[in-house]
Amino acid sequence: MRLFPRATTALSFVSILVLGMRGALAGTPPELSRLDALYPSLDALYQDLHRSPELSNREEKTAAKMAARLREVGFEVTEHVGGNGVVGVLRNGAGPTVLVRTDMDALPIKEQTGLPYASTVTSKNDAGETVPVMHACGHDIHMASWVGAATLLAAAKDRWHGTLVFVGQPAEEVVSGAQAMIKDGSWTRFPKPDFAIALHDSPLQPAGQVGLIPGHAFANLDSVDITFHGKGGHGAYPHRSIDPVLMAARAVVTLQSIIAREVNPLDPAVVTVGTFHAGTKRNIIPDDAKLELTVRSYKPEVQKQLLAAIARIAKAEAAAAGATREPTVFVNPAESAQAVYNDPALTARLGGALRRALGDANVVPGEAVMGSEDFGVFGVAAGVPSVMFRVGATEPGQFAKAKTAGTTVPGLHSAGFAPDRERTIRAGVATFTISVLELLGRPAGAL
């Protein structure tokens, strides 16, 4: 079995290659021996998905491809769950239920990788504008890994007992798809899981390496809009107006004092003002000015503190300017998400299984980030022990070269993001498959 492809700079990967069909490492499940034969079809699927991406809530063709792959290997499949969501159920006797999730949507980015299978797709966004579309976050990697694991597990039902629920989730990039699937009855129409797992590729690790992050892995996301209401007028006579631009400008600066002076330095938190909209002409003081913020945190109490401080500062700046109306502060639930929290005991258990199969050097501590993901809706929000793995995506030689030079490779949400696809997909398939076998391949017990 060739778990990772061709020559590589990482000694542990070389060890796996050299051992080849002798079973690689002692703990490697025999199911993965089928990965070599399966991989060409996964690679073809990946390239097809990469060259034909679809935006959030427009994943019709992508979802149909995922549903078809699950049906081919024996899953009972339901489509259009919470929009374009796909749920595949495979029952195999008594035992726990494990949810395995992939996301499916792409981003409005013009690809500049130069790859022969690069996307040239354009699509209409929610505003009706034509925009380029690219899988710049690796959801195509996630889907290929998910299909690979589903295929291997369906062919090895003698090795596990329980129920698989494979979820193809839409609209992750706008952090609404998971909640839409739950609202559409995912916990009542389908078996509720005892465990949930997912993965995310990362250019911050060499391809083939799996990162484990016990506890918080992704942050709470709150999308906050602040509109300051002033009194418009001529720019040459500011004393006859109440300037909302000045209120908003002062607020941009003062909001940074929340992190600097109010939040415990040991508690991760971010307040970023991403947009500032005001005015139509240089000599006109407008009636309104609008700020759009992204707010990140891990702890619920810090999340509450940040939102209260933002509202307080906005009102204070308006009052200081003599505004006759309080500003409008709106937390947009459609663009907000709960933190992803990896159950520490479950992370340790699955990490042990992965180390036995892939080797200690290939399963390493990962790094928590302030980015956000809505996988938490399937996990901690539902009281389900869950883990999201981090799977390296950068070609190992390129990774080592960049590290030595102190530079970085094109990352997620970049027009140049180009994963080392074979190593990354193989590691993703292995991570899903080994984890499911750990949870369903023996009687359920305490973590």
VENVEN-V580616 format. One record per residue. N is the residue number from 1. RES is the residue in one letter. SS is DSSP state (hx for helix, st for strand, lp for the rest). OMEGA is omega in whole degrees, 0 to 359 (* if undefined). Layout:
N_RES_SS_OMEGA, N_RES_SS_OMEGA
//
This chain:
1_M_lp_178, 2_R_lp_185, 3_L_lp_177, 4_F_lp_192, 5_P_lp_165, 6_R_lp_183, 7_A_lp_179, 8_T_lp_184, 9_T_lp_184, 10_A_lp_183, 11_L_hx_183, 12_S_hx_178, 13_F_hx_179, 14_V_hx_179, 15_S_hx_179, 16_I_hx_180, 17_L_hx_182, 18_V_hx_181, 19_L_hx_173, 20_G_hx_186, 21_M_hx_177, 22_R_hx_173, 23_G_lp_181, 24_A_lp_181, 25_L_lp_190, 26_A_lp_185, 27_G_lp_183, 28_T_lp_179, 29_P_lp_179, 30_P_hx_178, 31_E_hx_183, 32_L_hx_176, 33_S_hx_178, 34_R_hx_185, 35_L_hx_179, 36_D_hx_181, 37_A_hx_182, 38_L_hx_191, 39_Y_hx_181, 40_P_hx_179, 41_S_hx_177, 42_L_hx_178, 43_D_hx_177, 44_A_hx_177, 45_L_hx_180, 46_Y_hx_182, 47_Q_hx_177, 48_D_hx_179, 49_L_hx_183, 50_H_hx_183, 51_R_hx_181, 52_S_lp_182, 53_P_lp_177, 54_E_lp_181, 55_L_st_178, 56_S_lp_180, 57_N_lp_175, 58_R_lp_189, 59_E_lp_187, 60_E_hx_183, 61_K_hx_178, 62_T_hx_180, 63_A_hx_179, 64_A_hx_178, 65_K_hx_179, 66_M_hx_180, 67_A_hx_181, 68_A_hx_180, 69_R_hx_179, 70_L_hx_180, 71_R_hx_182, 72_E_hx_184, 73_V_lp_170, 74_G_lp_178, 75_F_lp_167, 76_E_st_191, 77_V_st_173, 78_T_st_180, 79_E_st_176, 80_H_st_175, 81_V_st_182, 82_G_lp_184, 83_G_lp_181, 84_N_lp_181, 85_G_st_179, 86_V_st_175, 87_V_st_176, 88_G_st_182, 89_V_st_176, 90_L_st_181, 91_R_st_182, 92_N_st_176, 93_G_lp_182, 94_A_lp_179, 95_G_lp_181, 96_P_lp_174, 97_T_st_180, 98_V_st_174, 99_L_st_177, 100_V_st_189, 101_R_st_167, 102_T_st_171, 103_D_st_191, 104_M_lp_190, 105_D_lp_181, 106_A_st_188, 107_L_st_177, 108_P_lp_182, 109_I_lp_177, 110_K_lp_184, 111_E_lp_179, 112_Q_lp_180, 113_T_lp_184, 114_G_lp_180, 115_L_lp_179, 116_P_lp_179, 117_Y_lp_180, 118_A_lp_179, 119_S_lp_170, 120_T_lp_185, 121_V_lp_167, 122_T_st_183, 123_S_st_174, 124_K_st_175, 125_N_lp_184, 126_D_lp_179, 127_A_lp_180, 128_G_lp_180, 129_E_lp_176, 130_T_st_183, 131_V_st_174, 132_P_st_183, 133_V_lp_182, 134_M_st_170, 135_H_lp_184, 136_A_lp_179, 137_C_lp_174, 138_G_lp_179, 139_H_hx_174, 140_D_hx_173, 141_I_hx_181, 142_H_hx_182, 143_M_hx_179, 144_A_hx_178, 145_S_hx_181, 146_W_hx_178, 147_V_hx_179, 148_G_hx_180, 149_A_hx_179, 150_A_hx_181, 151_T_hx_181, 152_L_hx_182, 153_L_hx_179, 154_A_hx_180, 155_A_lp_184, 156_A_lp_184, 157_K_hx_176, 158_D_hx_185, 159_R_hx_181, 160_W_lp_179, 161_H_lp_181, 162_G_st_183, 163_T_st_174, 164_L_st_173, 165_V_st_180, 166_F_st_186, 167_V_st_170, 168_G_st_189, 169_Q_st_174, 170_P_lp_164, 171_A_lp_175, 172_E_lp_184, 173_E_lp_175, 174_V_lp_176, 175_V_lp_179, 176_S_lp_188, 177_G_hx_181, 178_A_hx_180, 179_Q_hx_178, 180_A_hx_179, 181_M_hx_177, 182_I_hx_180, 183_K_hx_180, 184_D_lp_170, 185_G_lp_182, 186_S_hx_182, 187_W_hx_179, 188_T_hx_180, 189_R_hx_184, 190_F_lp_181, 191_P_lp_176, 192_K_lp_186, 193_P_lp_168, 194_D_lp_178, 195_F_st_175, 196_A_st_179, 197_I_st_176, 198_A_st_175, 199_L_st_174, 200_H_st_178, 201_D_st_183, 202_S_st_175, 203_P_st_181, 204_L_st_175, 205_Q_st_176, 206_P_st_180, 207_A_lp_182, 208_G_lp_181, 209_Q_lp_180, 210_V_st_179, 211_G_st_178, 212_L_st_182, 213_I_lp_176, 214_P_lp_181, 215_G_st_183, 216_H_st_179, 217_A_st_175, 218_F_st_190, 219_A_lp_163, 220_N_st_175, 221_L_st_171, 222_D_st_178, 223_S_st_189, 224_V_st_174, 225_D_st_177, 226_I_st_176, 227_T_st_177, 228_F_st_182, 229_H_st_180, 230_G_lp_177, 231_K_st_185, 232_G_lp_179, 233_G_st_182, 234_H_st_180, 235_G_lp_179, 236_A_lp_181, 237_Y_lp_185, 238_P_hx_182, 239_H_hx_178, 240_R_hx_183, 241_S_lp_169, 242_I_st_195, 243_D_lp_179, 244_P_hx_178, 245_V_hx_179, 246_L_hx_177, 247_M_hx_182, 248_A_hx_180, 249_A_hx_178, 250_R_hx_180, 251_A_hx_179, 252_V_hx_181, 253_V_hx_185, 254_T_hx_180, 255_L_hx_180, 256_Q_hx_178, 257_S_hx_178, 258_I_hx_180, 259_I_hx_186, 260_A_hx_190, 261_R_hx_183, 262_E_hx_183, 263_V_lp_175, 264_N_lp_182, 265_P_lp_180, 266_L_lp_178, 267_D_lp_179, 268_P_lp_179, 269_A_st_179, 270_V_st_169, 271_V_st_181, 272_T_st_173, 273_V_st_185, 274_G_st_180, 275_T_st_178, 276_F_st_183, 277_H_st_178, 278_A_st_169, 279_G_lp_178, 280_T_lp_183, 281_K_lp_188, 282_R_lp_183, 283_N_lp_178, 284_I_st_171, 285_I_st_186, 286_P_lp_176, 287_D_lp_187, 288_D_st_172, 289_A_st_186, 290_K_st_173, 291_L_st_173, 292_E_st_186, 293_L_st_164, 294_T_st_187, 295_V_st_185, 296_R_st_179, 297_S_st_173, 298_Y_lp_186, 299_K_lp_178, 300_P_hx_181, 301_E_hx_176, 302_V_hx_176, 303_Q_hx_179, 304_K_hx_179, 305_Q_hx_181, 306_L_hx_183, 307_L_hx_178, 308_A_hx_181, 309_A_hx_179, 310_I_hx_179, 311_A_hx_181, 312_R_hx_182, 313_I_hx_179, 314_A_hx_180, 315_K_hx_181, 316_A_hx_179, 317_E_hx_178, 318_A_hx_179, 319_A_hx_180, 320_A_hx_180, 321_A_lp_181, 322_G_lp_179, 323_A_lp_180, 324_T_lp_177, 325_R_lp_174, 326_E_lp_177, 327_P_lp_175, 328_T_st_179, 329_V_st_186, 330_F_st_174, 331_V_st_187, 332_N_st_182, 333_P_st_181, 334_A_st_180, 335_E_st_180, 336_S_st_183, 337_A_st_175, 338_Q_lp_177, 339_A_lp_171, 340_V_st_183, 341_Y_st_178, 342_N_st_180, 343_D_lp_186, 344_P_hx_181, 345_A_hx_179, 346_L_hx_178, 347_T_hx_180, 348_A_hx_181, 349_R_hx_181, 350_L_hx_176, 351_G_hx_177, 352_G_hx_179, 353_A_hx_180, 354_L_hx_178, 355_R_hx_178, 356_R_hx_183, 357_A_hx_188, 358_L_hx_182, 359_G_lp_184, 360_D_hx_184, 361_A_hx_182, 362_N_hx_179, 363_V_st_193, 364_V_st_173, 365_P_st_176, 366_G_lp_184, 367_E_lp_175, 368_A_lp_182, 369_V_lp_177, 370_M_lp_170, 371_G_lp_185, 372_S_lp_186, 373_E_lp_179, 374_D_lp_174, 375_F_hx_179, 376_G_hx_178, 377_V_hx_179, 378_F_lp_185, 379_G_lp_189, 380_V_hx_181, 381_A_hx_180, 382_A_hx_181, 383_G_lp_181, 384_V_lp_175, 385_P_st_187, 386_S_st_177, 387_V_st_168, 388_M_st_180, 389_F_st_173, 390_R_st_182, 391_V_st_182, 392_G_st_185, 393_A_st_183, 394_T_st_178, 395_E_lp_189, 396_P_hx_178, 397_G_hx_177, 398_Q_hx_179, 399_F_hx_181, 400_A_hx_180, 401_K_hx_180, 402_A_hx_180, 403_K_hx_179, 404_T_hx_182, 405_A_hx_182, 406_G_lp_179, 407_T_lp_178, 408_T_lp_175, 409_V_lp_177, 410_P_lp_187, 411_G_lp_179, 412_L_lp_181, 413_H_lp_177, 414_S_lp_178, 415_A_lp_181, 416_G_lp_183, 417_F_lp_182, 418_A_lp_182, 419_P_lp_169, 420_D_lp_202, 421_R_hx_186, 422_E_hx_178, 423_R_hx_184, 424_T_hx_180, 425_I_hx_179, 426_R_hx_179, 427_A_hx_178, 428_G_hx_177, 429_V_hx_181, 430_A_hx_182, 431_T_hx_178, 432_F_hx_186, 433_T_hx_181, 434_I_hx_181, 435_S_hx_179, 436_V_hx_180, 437_L_hx_176, 438_E_hx_184, 439_L_hx_183, 440_L_hx_185, 441_G_lp_176, 442_R_lp_181, 443_P_lp_180, 444_A_lp_178, 445_G_lp_179, 446_A_lp_179, 447_L_lp_*
//
